[in-house]
Amino acid sequence: MTAVTAGDVLQLVRDGEARSRAEVARLTGLSRTAVAARVDALVEAHLVAETESPGIGVGRPPKRLEFEAGAGLVLAAAIGRSRAQFTVCDLAGRVLGADELEQEVGQGPADVLPRAVSRLRALLLKVGRDPADVLGIGVSIPGTVDPVAGTSLNSAIMRGWDGVPIAPYFAELSSAPVVIENDTNAIALAELDAHFTRYQDALIVKASTGLGAGIVAGGVLQHGARGAAGDIGHVKYRGAHNVPCRCGDSGCLEAVAGGWALVRDLTAQGREVAHVRDVVSLALEGDVVARRAIRSSGQAIGAVLAAAVTLLDPAVIVVGGDMAPAYDLLVAGLRETLYRDATTVAARDLDVLAATHGADSGTRGTAVLALRRVLSPRAVDDRLGLNIAHPRSPLRAGA
Ligand SMILES: [Zn+2]
């Protein structure tokens, strides 16, 4: 192993692979002195603590290395069309505080983001922590995200958000890096975090007002060439022929199977529903029309997913989003068409699961996004580099 840095060593400690200096040396092949330099730097930065193991027998027990999850915080903002959810997490992803905000559908960034920032500030205050403790901020939004510009990209759904940089809104709260991701990809990251050792190839479906998919291949979340991979809601579907879609086109899967289409259909049948969550509540109360609508949405999604399953051969399909509380109905429909239309090989032993963190999947994944950024070996090395470069700078000497 060449060029093993302190950041790599932290990764080994976080993963639980290395629990002592001796184990770091064994896993990396580094000399004792080289291990000491890296571990000491991590201890000095409060990212790793060394504790005395309970002694067994004679001799000096080896000190145990532990990741200091309380050394900093990440903030997560999962922004949807009608609701935004927020969490403050420690560096192990444990939620210290959570809040949410209902908003009018389709508001622009100038309305939504300042409110998001003030909610996060209030949340920090509530958990008794300081903005200076924040090391990273994750933000998820519906639609395609331009990862370089940190903006929404060609989104017919998020009107007014296209090309508007999101990070500057958070600058008044913290100077920490802001990472932007698509909402379904954020759920995929939460699942990757939960199942990484079990599933390396997965399709994650978000069934909410809109429909989206996240693709994990070989353990890596796939964004595609333009960041637009997984836009399953606007795949053309035979059963939606000529039905207008909110993207401006017609014939999309969403036009018959998206939450907004279910709201449209149930309203036409005399039900009082404003949001797909109302449709789900009705279905769970036993309303036959709502139950049929969700099952039929599942059938349409399954028919389109069958092609994706045949192409990608995933080990698991995970279903999340606002329709997930009606998982049994939705997935009963989905299985009917999926197993009918996918090839036998790809559908064999294919698991279908509900999103691990339910309604919290969005914030969970958005926190994972921020944690991946701030705890990546490179980011850690950069932080340590700064500390080492200016250990007694005049500005800090008196602090
Ligand atoms: Zn469409």
Boltz pocket constraint, residues with backbone or C-beta under 6 A from the ligand:
constraints:
  - pocket:
      binder: B
      contacts: [[A, 233], [A, 234], [A, 245], [A, 246], [A, 247], [A, 248], [A, 249], [A, 250], [A, 252], [A, 254]]
      max_distance: 6.0
